[in-house]
Amino acid sequence: LFMMKEDEDIETMFTRFQTLVSDLKVLKKSYTTHDHVKKILRCLPQQWRPKVTAIEEAKDLKKMSL
């Protein structure tokens, strides 16, 4: 399960996520942008929960881009 590391900043975590996504594409496994957004929001630590909730309530995640 992909998770943000305790001492990791959001940019480093996102770079790591993008690397994994690229590696999966090479293996012919692809996900929609909607899936990527959901996975990113789900992997954030507890202190991000208020921001995640606000994003989920304010945005249509199917139309949101990374």
N, C-alpha and C positions, 0 to 999 in steps of 0.2 A: 504494500500500500504506500503510495506516495504521500509524504508528509513534509511540512516545513520543519527544518531543524531548529532546535531551541535558540541557537546563537546565530541564525541565518537571517540576512535581510531579504526583503521581498524581491529585489532585483536578482540576487544570487539564486533564490529559490525558483524564480521564473526562468532564468537561464538554464538551470538544471532540468526543469520541466520541459522546456523547448528541446533540449538535447534528447530527452527520452522520447518525445513525440517524433522527432526526426529519425531516431533509431527504429521506432516502430514502423514508420513509413517504409523504410528499407526492407522490413520484414513483411510488407504488404498488409499491415494492420493500420487502419486509419480511423479517426474519430472526427465527429463534426465539431465545429467551433463551439456549439452549445455544450457538447460533452466536455470540451476543454475548460470552458468557463465554470461548469459545475464542479469539475475535479479540482480546479484551482481554489475555488471558494471553500470546498470541503476540506482541503488539506491545511488551511490556515489554523494557527493555534487559537486557543480559547479567548485570548485578549482581543482578537480580531472579530469575535462573534457579533458585537453590535454593528460593526461596519458591514459585515457579510449580510446580516439581517436587513439593514438599510438598503443595500444594493439589491437584494432579492425582492424586496417590497417595492422599490422604486423603478426597477428596470424589467423589461421583458428579456429574460436571459437567452431566449432563442434568437434575439436580434442583436445581442451584445457581442462585441468583438474584443479580442485580446489586444 
